[in-house]
Amino acid sequence: MGITKTDLFTTDQNELAAVAKVFAHPARIAIIQHLLKANSCINGDLVQELGLAQATISQHLRELKNCGIIQGTIEGVSVSYCINPIRWTEIQNLFNGLFDQFENKKNQCC
C-alpha cells in the first residue's frame, strides 16, 4: 500500500490541521463562544441562541465533541455541553506553538 499524505507530516501538524478544520465553520465558532460565555448549556438553548435547526446544531456539536473541544452530560432527555478544559489547553498550546515560531524582523521578506 502507498503512503497516505498525512504520513508525510508530524503528529502536531496533522492534529493542528484537524482542529483548524473544526474551527473553520462560523456556526461552530458561535457555539464555542456561547459555551465560553455561558460556561455550559443545553442543546436546545443553542437552537434559540443561533437560530439554526436542531439537526444542524447537532451536527456541529458532534464535530466539536469528536475533536474533544466540548464534552456533554445527559440530563434526562437533554444533553448539557461545556468546554473540555483539558482539551482546550491542548489546542491553545498547539496554536501558540505555531504562532510563537514567528519572529517579526524588519525587511525579513519581500
C-alpha positions in Angstrom: 0.0 0.0 0.0 1.1 3.5 -0.7 1.9 6.1 1.9 -1.0 8.4 2.8 -0.4 12.2 2.6 -0.9 12.6 6.4 2.0 10.3 6.9 4.3 12.9 5.4 3.5 15.3 8.3 4.2 15.3 12.1 1.6 14.4 14.6 1.4 18.0 15.7 0.9 19.2 12.1 -1.9 16.7 11.5 -3.6 17.5 14.8 -3.4 21.2 14.3 -4.9 20.9 10.8 -7.7 18.7 12.1 -8.5 21.2 14.9 -8.3 24.1 12.5 -10.8 22.3 10.2 -13.3 22.0 13.2 -12.8 25.8 13.9 -13.4 26.6 10.2 -17.2 26.9 10.4 -18.8 30.1 11.8 -21.6 28.1 13.5 -19.0 26.1 15.5 -17.3 29.3 16.5 -20.6 30.7 17.6 -21.3 27.6 19.6 -17.9 27.8 21.3 -18.4 31.5 22.1 -21.8 30.7 23.6 -20.3 27.9 25.7 -17.4 30.1 26.9 -19.9 32.9 27.9 -22.5 30.6 29.5 -20.0 28.1 30.9 -22.4 25.3 29.8 -25.7 25.0 28.0 -28.5 22.6 27.0 -28.6 21.6 23.3 -32.0 23.3 22.9 -30.6 26.6 24.1 -28.3 26.7 21.1 -31.2 26.4 18.7 -32.7 29.5 20.2 -29.4 31.3 20.5 -28.2 30.7 17.0 -31.4 30.3 15.1 -30.2 27.1 13.3 -32.2 23.9 13.0 -31.8 21.3 15.7 -30.3 18.8 13.2 -27.7 21.4 12.1 -26.8 22.2 15.7 -26.4 18.5 16.5 -24.1 18.0 13.5 -21.9 20.9 14.7 -21.9 19.6 18.3 -20.9 16.2 17.0 -17.8 17.7 15.2 -16.8 19.7 18.3 -17.3 16.6 20.5 -15.3 14.3 18.2 -12.4 16.8 18.3 -12.7 16.9 22.1 -13.3 20.6 22.3 -16.6 20.1 24.2 -18.0 17.4 26.5 -21.6 16.6 27.3 -23.6 15.0 30.1 -27.0 13.6 29.7 -29.7 15.1 31.9 -33.0 13.3 31.3 -33.9 13.8 27.7 -31.4 16.7 27.1 -27.7 17.0 26.9 -25.7 19.7 28.6 -22.5 20.8 26.9 -19.4 22.6 28.1 -15.9 23.3 27.0 -13.5 20.5 27.9 -10.8 22.4 29.8 -8.0 19.9 29.3 -8.5 19.7 25.5 -9.0 23.4 25.3 -5.5 23.9 26.9 -4.0 21.3 24.5 -5.5 23.2 21.5 -4.3 26.5 22.8 -0.8 25.1 23.1 -0.9 23.7 19.6 -1.9 27.1 18.1 0.5 29.0 20.4 3.3 26.7 19.3 2.7 27.6 15.7 2.3 31.4 16.3 5.3 31.5 18.6 7.5 30.4 15.7 7.1 33.8 14.0 9.9 36.3 14.7 8.9 39.7 13.4 12.1 41.1 11.9 12.0 44.1 9.7 12.8 43.5 6.0 12.7 39.8 6.5 10.7 39.1 3.4 9.5 40.8 0.2 
